[in-house]
Amino acid sequence: PVKCDTIAQHNKQPNHLLLLNSNCKMTKANTAPIKWAQRSDSLYITIALPDVKEESIDLADETLKFKGKSENKEYEVDIAFLKPVDAEGSTYKVLPRSIHMHVMKKEKDAEEFWPRLLKDKALEKNQVKVDWDRYVDEDEEEEGFDTSALDGGQGMGGGGMPPGMGGMDMAQMMAGMGGGGGMPGMGGMGGMPGMG
């Protein structure tokens, strides 16, 4: 006889895996959406699911396995990294809107950017997206990731400004745009006749 809890088959829909539990009932496990960015020494991986419950995260030097519930749906991730990572030196935190992971690359001497996150190109195309909020070009890398969210802090990084705008004087910027202050042509507006 075939054991029901060891059977898994792919559904015709992408990003779904049909799992048969021990009672031989079919349950769908959705593939959790992943975003990633990198620096020469590390990866920043986000599992973009809100209010994750009953999470199980297994980060090994070559793989990442995740299972959890979000909005009463089962999700999972089972990926193999393109190159080895340092699982022991890595951290993660479950936050209200997502799970953030700062994963250290194993080969720190190489100082190189990976061309992709996963060994399997096809799987990456369907399952992984670039985290454009944290992305930097290889030749523009100046510093590591802002990992304050992993410490439990809710820091905004650059004081709420877009990256690269820290410390900019807004009045000076507006003057440079020709506005100077006030709105040209509006005169002082004075009183508003007829509103009396």
Contacts in CASP RR format, 6 or more apart in sequence:
PFRMAT RR
TARGET T0000
AUTHOR 0000-0000-0000
METHOD contacts of the structure
MODEL  1
PVKCDTIAQHNKQPNHLLLLNSNCKMTKANTAPIKWAQRSDSLYITIALP
DVKEESIDLADETLKFKGKSENKEYEVDIAFLKPVDAEGSTYKVLPRSIH
MHVMKKEKDAEEFWPRLLKDKALEKNQVKVDWDRYVDEDEEEEGFDTSAL
DGGQGMGGGGMPPGMGGMDMAQMMAGMGGGGGMPGMGGMGGMPGMG
4 20 0 8 1.000
4 21 0 8 1.000
4 22 0 8 1.000
4 23 0 8 1.000
4 24 0 8 1.000
5 20 0 8 1.000
5 21 0 8 1.000
5 22 0 8 1.000
7 20 0 8 1.000
8 17 0 8 1.000
8 18 0 8 1.000
8 19 0 8 1.000
8 20 0 8 1.000
9 17 0 8 1.000
9 18 0 8 1.000
10 16 0 8 1.000
10 17 0 8 1.000
10 18 0 8 1.000
11 17 0 8 1.000
11 18 0 8 1.000
11 28 0 8 1.000
14 126 0 8 1.000
15 30 0 8 1.000
15 31 0 8 1.000
15 126 0 8 1.000
15 127 0 8 1.000
16 28 0 8 1.000
16 29 0 8 1.000
16 30 0 8 1.000
16 31 0 8 1.000
17 28 0 8 1.000
17 29 0 8 1.000
17 31 0 8 1.000
17 76 0 8 1.000
18 26 0 8 1.000
18 27 0 8 1.000
18 28 0 8 1.000
19 26 0 8 1.000
19 27 0 8 1.000
19 28 0 8 1.000
19 29 0 8 1.000
20 26 0 8 1.000
20 27 0 8 1.000
21 27 0 8 1.000
27 74 0 8 1.000
28 74 0 8 1.000
29 67 0 8 1.000
29 74 0 8 1.000
29 75 0 8 1.000
29 76 0 8 1.000
30 73 0 8 1.000
30 74 0 8 1.000
30 75 0 8 1.000
30 76 0 8 1.000
31 75 0 8 1.000
31 76 0 8 1.000
31 77 0 8 1.000
31 127 0 8 1.000
32 47 0 8 1.000
32 48 0 8 1.000
32 49 0 8 1.000
32 66 0 8 1.000
32 68 0 8 1.000
32 70 0 8 1.000
32 75 0 8 1.000
32 76 0 8 1.000
32 77 0 8 1.000
33 47 0 8 1.000
33 48 0 8 1.000
33 49 0 8 1.000
33 127 0 8 1.000
33 129 0 8 1.000
34 45 0 8 1.000
34 46 0 8 1.000
34 47 0 8 1.000
34 48 0 8 1.000
34 77 0 8 1.000
34 79 0 8 1.000
34 117 0 8 1.000
34 127 0 8 1.000
34 128 0 8 1.000
34 129 0 8 1.000
35 45 0 8 1.000
35 46 0 8 1.000
35 48 0 8 1.000
35 128 0 8 1.000
35 129 0 8 1.000
35 130 0 8 1.000
35 131 0 8 1.000
36 43 0 8 1.000
36 44 0 8 1.000
36 45 0 8 1.000
36 46 0 8 1.000
36 117 0 8 1.000
36 128 0 8 1.000
36 129 0 8 1.000
36 130 0 8 1.000
36 131 0 8 1.000
37 43 0 8 1.000
37 44 0 8 1.000
37 130 0 8 1.000
37 131 0 8 1.000
37 133 0 8 1.000
37 134 0 8 1.000
37 135 0 8 1.000
37 136 0 8 1.000
37 145 0 8 1.000
38 44 0 8 1.000
38 113 0 8 1.000
38 114 0 8 1.000
39 136 0 8 1.000
39 141 0 8 1.000
39 144 0 8 1.000
39 145 0 8 1.000
40 105 0 8 1.000
40 110 0 8 1.000
40 111 0 8 1.000
40 112 0 8 1.000
40 113 0 8 1.000
40 138 0 8 1.000
40 141 0 8 1.000
41 104 0 8 1.000
41 105 0 8 1.000
41 108 0 8 1.000
41 111 0 8 1.000
41 144 0 8 1.000
42 102 0 8 1.000
42 103 0 8 1.000
42 104 0 8 1.000
42 105 0 8 1.000
42 144 0 8 1.000
42 145 0 8 1.000
43 85 0 8 1.000
43 101 0 8 1.000
43 102 0 8 1.000
43 103 0 8 1.000
43 104 0 8 1.000
43 105 0 8 1.000
43 114 0 8 1.000
43 117 0 8 1.000
44 100 0 8 1.000
44 101 0 8 1.000
44 102 0 8 1.000
44 103 0 8 1.000
44 131 0 8 1.000
44 134 0 8 1.000
44 145 0 8 1.000
45 64 0 8 1.000
45 100 0 8 1.000
45 101 0 8 1.000
45 103 0 8 1.000
45 117 0 8 1.000
46 98 0 8 1.000
46 99 0 8 1.000
46 100 0 8 1.000
46 101 0 8 1.000
46 131 0 8 1.000
47 66 0 8 1.000
47 77 0 8 1.000
47 98 0 8 1.000
47 99 0 8 1.000
47 101 0 8 1.000
48 97 0 8 1.000
48 98 0 8 1.000
49 68 0 8 1.000
49 70 0 8 1.000
49 75 0 8 1.000
49 98 0 8 1.000
49 99 0 8 1.000
50 70 0 8 1.000
50 71 0 8 1.000
50 96 0 8 1.000
50 97 0 8 1.000
50 98 0 8 1.000
51 70 0 8 1.000
51 71 0 8 1.000
51 96 0 8 1.000
52 68 0 8 1.000
52 69 0 8 1.000
52 70 0 8 1.000
52 75 0 8 1.000
52 94 0 8 1.000
52 99 0 8 1.000
53 68 0 8 1.000
53 69 0 8 1.000
53 70 0 8 1.000
54 67 0 8 1.000
54 68 0 8 1.000
54 69 0 8 1.000
55 66 0 8 1.000
55 67 0 8 1.000
55 68 0 8 1.000
55 94 0 8 1.000
55 99 0 8 1.000
56 65 0 8 1.000
56 66 0 8 1.000
56 67 0 8 1.000
56 68 0 8 1.000
57 64 0 8 1.000
57 65 0 8 1.000
57 66 0 8 1.000
57 92 0 8 1.000
57 99 0 8 1.000
58 64 0 8 1.000
58 65 0 8 1.000
58 66 0 8 1.000
59 85 0 8 1.000
59 87 0 8 1.000
59 90 0 8 1.000
59 92 0 8 1.000
59 101 0 8 1.000
59 103 0 8 1.000
60 87 0 8 1.000
61 84 0 8 1.000
61 85 0 8 1.000
61 86 0 8 1.000
61 87 0 8 1.000
61 106 0 8 1.000
62 80 0 8 1.000
62 81 0 8 1.000
62 84 0 8 1.000
62 85 0 8 1.000
63 78 0 8 1.000
63 79 0 8 1.000
63 80 0 8 1.000
63 81 0 8 1.000
64 77 0 8 1.000
64 78 0 8 1.000
64 79 0 8 1.000
64 81 0 8 1.000
64 101 0 8 1.000
64 103 0 8 1.000
65 76 0 8 1.000
65 77 0 8 1.000
65 78 0 8 1.000
66 75 0 8 1.000
66 76 0 8 1.000
66 77 0 8 1.000
66 78 0 8 1.000
66 99 0 8 1.000
67 74 0 8 1.000
67 75 0 8 1.000
67 76 0 8 1.000
68 74 0 8 1.000
68 75 0 8 1.000
68 76 0 8 1.000
69 75 0 8 1.000
77 127 0 8 1.000
79 117 0 8 1.000
79 118 0 8 1.000
79 120 0 8 1.000
79 123 0 8 1.000
79 127 0 8 1.000
79 128 0 8 1.000
80 118 0 8 1.000
80 119 0 8 1.000
80 120 0 8 1.000
81 117 0 8 1.000
81 118 0 8 1.000
81 119 0 8 1.000
82 114 0 8 1.000
82 115 0 8 1.000
82 116 0 8 1.000
82 117 0 8 1.000
82 118 0 8 1.000
82 119 0 8 1.000
83 105 0 8 1.000
83 106 0 8 1.000
83 107 0 8 1.000
83 114 0 8 1.000
84 105 0 8 1.000
84 106 0 8 1.000
84 107 0 8 1.000
85 103 0 8 1.000
85 104 0 8 1.000
85 105 0 8 1.000
85 106 0 8 1.000
86 103 0 8 1.000
86 104 0 8 1.000
86 105 0 8 1.000
86 106 0 8 1.000
87 103 0 8 1.000
89 104 0 8 1.000
90 101 0 8 1.000
90 102 0 8 1.000
90 103 0 8 1.000
90 104 0 8 1.000
91 101 0 8 1.000
91 102 0 8 1.000
91 147 0 8 1.000
91 150 0 8 1.000
92 99 0 8 1.000
92 100 0 8 1.000
92 101 0 8 1.000
92 102 0 8 1.000
92 150 0 8 1.000
93 99 0 8 1.000
93 100 0 8 1.000
93 149 0 8 1.000
93 150 0 8 1.000
93 152 0 8 1.000
95 149 0 8 1.000
95 152 0 8 1.000
100 149 0 8 1.000
100 150 0 8 1.000
102 145 0 8 1.000
102 147 0 8 1.000
102 150 0 8 1.000
105 114 0 8 1.000
113 138 0 8 1.000
116 124 0 8 1.000
116 128 0 8 1.000
117 124 0 8 1.000
117 128 0 8 1.000
118 124 0 8 1.000
118 127 0 8 1.000
118 128 0 8 1.000
134 145 0 8 1.000
136 142 0 8 1.000
146 155 0 8 1.000
146 157 0 8 1.000
148 154 0 8 1.000
148 155 0 8 1.000
148 157 0 8 1.000
149 155 0 8 1.000
158 164 0 8 1.000
158 165 0 8 1.000
158 166 0 8 1.000
159 166 0 8 1.000
161 167 0 8 1.000
161 168 0 8 1.000
171 180 0 8 1.000
171 181 0 8 1.000
174 180 0 8 1.000
174 181 0 8 1.000
175 181 0 8 1.000
END
